[in-house]
Every structure is written in structure tokens, then in C-alpha cells.
Amino acid sequence: MTASGKKLQVVVLLSGSGSNLQAIIDNIGSMPVEICAVVSNKADAYGLARAEKAGITTCLLDHKTFPDRDSYDRALLELVDNFNPGLVILAGFMRILTTRFVNHFHGRMLNIHPSLLPKFRGLHTHQRALDEGETTHGVSVHFVTEELDGGPLIAQAEVPVNADDDADKLGSRVLKREHRLYPMTIRWFAEGRLKLSDDQLQLDGKSLNGPVIFKPNQDIPLS
């Protein structure tokens, strides 16, 4: 539980299938967390169906109905704020957020990215890792800042690159690690173990000067 003894209220933003949302839902019993809403910018995002099946409030805010990015993010901020979340989770939300939105949720917004940041920011990370001849790939969880995929790194899980890999094979193995790394990191935050203060990460009261790294054969604890 949080310091107040209540579950941490969480809003999840997504644009697609919502597999990381499902991983959070599947592990919700091990976390002092309540997902109070799932918000998507796309009506056909399967993550909305996952949320509805789990009895979670869903909201559609279609970016195509807004004239520009700034007006969309103002509406998104107001919508998310209505739920008074202690944490905002980006789970495949395919939008670059404005400075105003990011700063408003500074220190309480997480993102997961399918690469070992700072390598391969942006899209198509698995193919880019193959093209560059990487022998190790993986996934990162970080706090969100104005810099795209550039916020303070919390944890990473490595995945070996096999000789017969294509982007789909490699991506599938990375996704399995995502589904463990994200719930673990969220639990750290919800339990008060993980904090971002003045751009300095702290885990269990100690400064974190680099991400917690899980090697390919190392288990990621979920409880």
C-alpha cells in the first residue's frame, strides 16, 4: 500500500494491442495499485477491449479530432487529471507528448521502450538492432521527460540476439521481458521504493546512478 494505506491510482495511456496493460492487469494482485482508467487515442486499440474485460474505465480521445498537438494534449491532461492519478503509465502510447503535459506529471509518469536505451530511440528498434549487428538487445523502463525516450533509466532487461533472428522473433522475446519488467517497476513506485527527485533517481533510499540491469538468464521478480 501507499503511505496513506490506499492503493495507488494509475492511468494507462495506450494506442495499440495493450499487451503491457494485460501484463499489469495479470499481476495487479502483487501490487498496491488500482488502474482507474485506460485512455487511448485510437478507437480500434485492442487495449481498450482488454480494459473493459477487466472492468476498468475506458476513455477514447481521438487525436484526429483536434487541430494540433497542443490542443490535444491540453484535453488529454484535463482528462487524465480528472482521475487524480498518482502515476501515469505509457503502454505503447504512440504520441509525442508536449512539454506542458510531461512537466505536469514529472516524477510520476513511466514509459517502457523496446531497446537498451540510449540505443535505438524511436521506432523499429528490433530491426535496427539487427541491422547494427547487436549481440544483445532488450527493454528499458524510464521516467518520462521532454527528451524522447531519454528520461532517467530505472531498469533494463537484456535479451540475446540469435543468429537466425528476424525482427519478429527478436521482438517476441523482448516482449516477454517487457511483461515482467514493467509490473516490477510499477510495483517499486507504488510501494514508495522508487522516486525521482530533482532529476535524481532513488531506489530504496539510495541514489540510482544507472539502471538496474537484468541479464538474459536472470529472473525478474514480480513480488
C-alpha positions as CSV (number, residue, x, y, z in Angstrom):
1,M,0.0,0.0,0.0
2,T,1.0,3.7,-0.3
3,A,2.0,5.7,2.8
4,S,-1.7,6.5,3.3
5,G,-2.6,2.8,3.2
6,K,-4.5,3.3,0.0
7,K,-3.9,1.8,-3.4
8,L,-2.0,4.0,-5.9
9,Q,-4.4,5.3,-8.6
10,V,-3.0,4.7,-12.0
11,V,-4.0,5.9,-15.5
12,V,-2.7,3.9,-18.5
13,L,-2.3,5.6,-21.9
14,L,-2.1,3.3,-25.0
15,S,-2.6,3.2,-28.7
16,G,-2.5,-0.4,-29.7
17,S,-2.9,-4.0,-28.5
18,G,-2.2,-3.3,-24.8
19,S,-0.1,-6.4,-24.1
20,N,1.8,-4.5,-21.4
21,L,-1.5,-3.4,-19.9
22,Q,-2.6,-7.0,-19.8
23,A,0.7,-7.9,-18.0
24,I,-0.1,-5.2,-15.4
25,I,-3.7,-6.5,-15.0
26,D,-2.4,-10.1,-14.7
27,N,-0.1,-9.0,-11.9
28,I,-2.3,-6.5,-10.2
29,G,-2.7,-8.7,-7.1
30,S,1.0,-8.3,-6.3
31,M,0.9,-4.5,-6.5
32,P,-0.7,-1.9,-4.3
33,V,-2.2,-0.4,-7.5
34,E,-5.6,0.3,-8.9
35,I,-5.9,1.1,-12.6
36,C,-8.6,3.8,-12.5
37,A,-8.7,4.4,-16.3
38,V,-7.3,3.4,-19.6
39,V,-7.1,6.1,-22.2
40,S,-6.4,5.7,-26.0
41,N,-6.1,8.0,-28.9
42,K,-7.3,5.2,-31.3
43,A,-10.8,3.7,-31.3
44,D,-9.6,0.4,-32.6
45,A,-6.9,-0.1,-29.9
46,Y,-7.4,-3.6,-28.6
47,G,-6.1,-2.4,-25.2
48,L,-9.5,-0.8,-24.7
49,A,-11.2,-4.2,-25.0
50,R,-8.7,-5.6,-22.5
51,A,-9.5,-2.9,-20.1
52,E,-13.3,-3.3,-20.5
53,K,-13.0,-7.1,-19.9
54,A,-11.2,-6.3,-16.7
55,G,-13.9,-3.9,-15.6
56,I,-11.6,-0.8,-16.0
57,T,-13.0,2.6,-17.1
58,T,-12.0,3.4,-20.7
59,C,-11.8,6.7,-22.5
60,L,-11.3,7.5,-26.1
61,L,-9.7,10.8,-27.0
62,D,-9.1,10.7,-30.8
63,H,-6.2,13.0,-31.7
64,K,-7.6,13.3,-35.3
65,T,-10.5,15.4,-33.9
66,F,-8.1,18.1,-32.7
67,P,-6.4,20.8,-34.8
68,D,-2.9,20.4,-33.4
69,R,-0.8,18.6,-30.8
70,D,-1.0,21.3,-28.2
71,S,-4.8,21.4,-28.1
72,Y,-4.9,17.6,-27.9
73,D,-2.5,17.5,-25.0
74,R,-4.4,20.1,-23.1
75,A,-7.6,18.0,-23.4
76,L,-5.6,14.9,-22.5
77,L,-4.1,16.5,-19.5
78,E,-7.6,17.6,-18.3
79,L,-9.0,14.1,-18.9
80,V,-6.2,12.4,-17.0
81,D,-6.2,14.9,-14.2
82,N,-9.9,14.1,-13.6
83,F,-8.8,10.7,-12.3
84,N,-6.3,12.3,-9.9
85,P,-3.6,9.6,-10.6
86,G,-0.5,9.1,-8.6
87,L,1.1,7.5,-11.6
88,V,0.6,7.7,-15.4
89,I,1.8,4.7,-17.4
90,L,2.6,4.9,-21.1
91,A,2.0,1.4,-22.6
92,G,2.5,1.8,-26.3
93,F,1.1,5.3,-26.5
94,M,2.2,6.4,-29.9
95,R,2.2,10.1,-29.4
96,I,5.0,12.6,-28.6
97,L,3.8,14.5,-25.6
98,T,4.1,18.2,-25.2
99,T,6.4,19.9,-22.6
100,R,3.4,21.1,-20.7
101,F,1.9,17.6,-20.3
102,V,5.3,16.0,-19.4
103,N,6.1,18.6,-16.9
104,H,2.7,18.4,-15.2
105,F,3.3,14.7,-14.5
106,H,7.1,15.0,-13.8
107,G,8.3,12.2,-11.5
108,R,5.0,10.3,-11.8
109,M,5.0,9.1,-15.4
110,L,6.7,5.9,-16.7
111,N,7.4,4.6,-20.2
112,I,8.6,1.3,-21.5
113,H,10.8,1.2,-24.6
114,P,11.9,-1.9,-26.6
115,S,15.6,-1.3,-26.7
116,L,18.5,-0.9,-24.3
117,L,18.4,2.9,-24.1
118,P,20.1,5.1,-25.1
119,K,20.5,2.9,-28.1
120,F,17.7,2.9,-30.7
121,R,15.3,5.6,-29.5
122,G,12.2,5.9,-31.5
123,L,10.6,3.2,-33.8
124,H,11.6,-0.1,-35.4
125,T,14.1,-0.9,-32.6
126,H,14.4,-4.7,-33.3
127,Q,15.2,-4.3,-37.0
128,R,17.7,-1.5,-36.2
129,A,19.4,-3.7,-33.6
130,L,19.7,-6.5,-36.2
131,D,21.0,-4.1,-38.8
132,E,23.7,-2.8,-36.5
133,G,24.8,-6.3,-35.7
134,E,24.0,-6.1,-32.0
135,T,24.6,-9.3,-29.9
136,T,22.4,-8.1,-27.0
137,H,19.1,-6.3,-27.3
138,G,16.4,-5.7,-24.7
139,V,13.9,-3.4,-23.0
140,S,14.1,-0.3,-20.8
141,V,11.8,1.4,-18.3
142,H,12.3,5.1,-17.6
143,F,10.7,8.2,-16.2
144,V,9.3,10.4,-18.9
145,T,10.9,13.8,-19.6
146,E,10.8,16.2,-22.5
147,E,13.6,14.2,-24.3
148,L,12.1,11.5,-26.5
149,D,12.9,8.1,-24.8
150,G,15.5,10.0,-22.8
151,G,14.3,10.2,-19.3
152,P,16.2,8.7,-16.3
153,L,16.6,5.0,-16.7
154,I,15.2,2.8,-14.0
155,A,15.6,-0.8,-15.1
156,Q,16.6,-2.8,-18.2
157,A,16.3,-6.4,-19.2
158,E,18.7,-7.9,-21.7
159,V,17.8,-10.3,-24.5
160,P,20.4,-12.2,-26.6
161,V,20.3,-11.7,-30.4
162,N,20.4,-15.1,-32.1
163,A,21.9,-15.8,-35.5
164,D,18.6,-16.8,-37.0
165,D,16.6,-13.8,-35.6
166,D,14.4,-11.6,-37.6
167,A,12.6,-8.5,-36.2
168,D,9.5,-10.6,-35.3
169,K,11.4,-13.3,-33.5
170,L,13.6,-10.9,-31.6
171,G,10.6,-8.7,-30.8
172,S,8.7,-11.6,-29.4
173,R,11.4,-12.4,-26.9
174,V,11.8,-8.8,-25.9
175,L,8.1,-8.6,-25.3
176,K,8.2,-11.4,-22.8
177,R,10.8,-9.5,-20.8
178,E,8.7,-6.3,-21.1
179,H,5.8,-8.2,-19.4
180,R,7.9,-8.8,-16.3
181,L,10.0,-5.6,-16.2
182,Y,7.1,-3.2,-16.3
183,P,5.0,-4.7,-13.5
184,M,8.1,-4.9,-11.3
185,T,9.0,-1.3,-11.8
186,I,5.4,-0.1,-11.3
187,R,5.4,-2.1,-8.0
188,W,8.6,-0.4,-6.9
189,F,7.0,3.0,-7.5
190,A,3.7,2.1,-5.8
191,E,5.4,0.8,-2.7
192,G,7.4,4.1,-2.4
193,R,10.7,2.4,-3.1
194,L,11.3,4.3,-6.4
195,K,11.4,8.1,-6.5
196,L,12.6,10.8,-8.8
197,S,13.6,14.0,-7.0
198,D,15.3,16.9,-8.7
199,D,16.1,14.5,-11.6
200,Q,17.9,12.1,-9.2
201,L,16.6,8.6,-9.1
202,Q,16.4,6.8,-5.7
203,L,15.6,3.2,-5.1
204,D,15.2,2.0,-1.5
205,G,16.6,5.3,-0.3
206,K,19.8,5.1,-2.3
207,S,20.8,7.0,-5.4
208,L,20.5,5.0,-8.5
209,N,23.3,6.1,-10.8
210,G,22.4,3.7,-13.6
211,P,19.6,1.3,-14.4
212,V,19.1,-1.9,-12.6
213,I,20.1,-4.4,-15.2
214,F,18.7,-8.0,-15.6
215,K,20.9,-10.3,-17.6
216,P,19.3,-12.6,-20.2
217,N,19.1,-15.6,-17.8
218,Q,18.3,-13.6,-14.7
219,D,14.7,-13.8,-13.4
220,I,12.7,-10.6,-12.9
221,P,10.8,-10.7,-9.6
222,L,7.2,-9.8,-9.7
223,S,6.5,-9.9,-6.0
